[in-house]
Amino acid sequence: MTRNYLHDETLGLVNQVDKNKNKKLFFFEIDNHTQKDLDLVLSTYKKYNLTVLFHPTKMGYHFISPTLLTLDEWKTIHKELIHLNRKCPMITLRCLANKYENESDYFYTYEIQNNSTYTWYRNVESVCTFLNKTFGSDIIGKLKGEIQTVKYIPCKDKMK
């Protein structure tokens, strides 16, 4: 059954800082709740020493890192995970619980994985502030950079 969304617009965080295509953030999404896929994605963030906030969605998980990367670093990580979600790259990732009914019951339940003692030196302060306000987290970032957000209407889907 096709349904209307609770709100016309949602807010997405864009994976680019300062409108510079070489200043990237790595976002990812999996459309399942399997522990194997969750562990694989988290181990990849760990391998590259990225701070990551991850949270459940109705279909799986969202992964958001405020750690600044170059475009080449971003491409390397993307190649490792693309087989899990061919809809990637995640250029924009939804950050509001307004796509499904009762989504706020679980959407803002997050975990943070800090993968290096010094990651906060590479975390973008404005992105950390956005995540802290949105999710209630306490991620620290010291790098200056302009956050990019976009409002959009989510794609329609089929209710199961």
N, C-alpha and C positions, 0 to 999 in steps of 0.2 A: 504494500500500500504506500503510495507516495504521500508525503506529508509536507506541510508548511513549517518553516523554521519558527522558533519562538521569537526571534528578532530578525528584521530584514538584514541588518549589517552585523559583522563581527570585526574584531580587531586582530590583525596579524603582525607579527614581528618579522622584519625583513633581515635576511642574513648578510647584509652589507652595511659597513660602517662608513660614515662621512660621504655617502654616495660614491664610494671609491671601489671599483670592481676588484681591486687587489687586497682589500681589507674585508675579510670574510669571517663569519661565524658559522659553526657547523651545527645544523639542525637535522634531525632525522625523525622518522615515524615508522612504526611497524603496525600492521593491521591484524595483530593477533596478540594473545596473552600468554604465549608459550615461554616457559622459563629458558629454554635453549636459545631462542632468538633474543630475549632480553639480555641474557648473559653475554651473547656474542656482541651486541651493540655496546654494552657497558665496557666490555674488555677492550673494544676498539677505542673508545674514548680514553680509557686508562692508558693504553699503548702510546697514545699521542699526548699524554699529560694534559688533558682538557678537563676543566671543571664542567660538570653536566648536571642540570636539573632535569629530572624526568618525572612524568606523571601519567596516570592512566587516562585513557579515553574510552569511549564506548567500544571501539573496535580494537584497541591495542594500547600503544604508548606514544607519547611525544617526548623528544629529547632536545634540549636547548642548551647550548654552551655559550657563555659570554666570553670565552677565551678567543682572542684575536689570532687569526691565521692569515697567511698569504694565500693567494689563489692556488698556487701550486700545492701547498699543504692541504688545502681544502679538497682539491682534485684527488690527491693520493688517498685520503680517508674515504671519500665518496666511492672510489673504485672498490674498496674493501667491503662496502656494505650494500651496494646497489642491488645485488642479487636478492636481498631481503624485501626490497620495495622498489619495483620498477617505475613507480610514479615519481620517484625522486629525480632530480634534486629538490630538496625542500628550500625553495627560495623565500617563501613566506610560511610561517607556521602560526596557526590560530592560537590565540592566548586568552580567549574568553569562553566560558562554559555557557554557550547559547545556541548550540546546534541541535541538541536533543533535549527532550523533556527530562527533568530531574538530573541533568548532567552535572550541575554544581554539587551534587551529593558526593561525587568522587573526583571530579576534574582537578580540583585544587589540592588534592592529597598528593604531595610531592616527596621525593627524596633527592638528596644532593650527593653526588660523588665527587669529592675533591681528589684529584689524581696526582697532585704534586704539592709539596710544601710551598712552592713559590708561584703557583699558578695565578694567584691574585695579582701579581705584577703584570700578567698578560691578560687579565680580565678587563673588559671595557666597563668603566664606571657607570655610564648611562644605561647600559643593558642590565647590569646588576641592580641598579635602582628600579628599573622597570619590573624585573622579575621579583624583587623584594616586595614591591607594592602590589603586584598582581597575585603572587602566591603566598606572601607572608614569609618568604625565605630570608636568609641573612648572608647572601653572597657578597664578598668584598671584591672590588675592582679598583684599580688605580690608573688604568690607561684612559686618557681623554679621547672622546670620539662621539659623534652625533648618532644617536639611535635612529633607526628608520622603522616606522610603522605604517600600516596601510589599512584602511577600512574597505571591506568587500562583502559581497553576498556569497555565502557558502554554496557550493554545488548541491543540487538536490540529490537525494539518494532514496533508496527503497528501505522501508522499515521491515524488519524480519519478524 
